[in-house]
Amino acid sequence: MAKKIKVYVEPNETVSECLDRINEMGYRPIRRIEKPVFEQTGAKDEPVHSHQSILFECVSKES
């Protein structure tokens, strides 16, 4: 079975730059997962949507 790694898109990085970084590492993405990130602001109990967290599951190109 191919070794899987997880790669996050860094805060000041575009998705395209992340895919280029994955390619340079010798891996290829097989799955993209996006999750919302919420933050508490002020005294209110309601969380506020801050941004999306993007994760790629990758396998080696040689597999």
Protein Blocks (a to p, Z undefined) as FASTA:
>chain_A
ZZdddddddfkbcfklmmmmmmmnopacfbdcdddddddehjbfbdcdfbdcdddddddf
kZZ
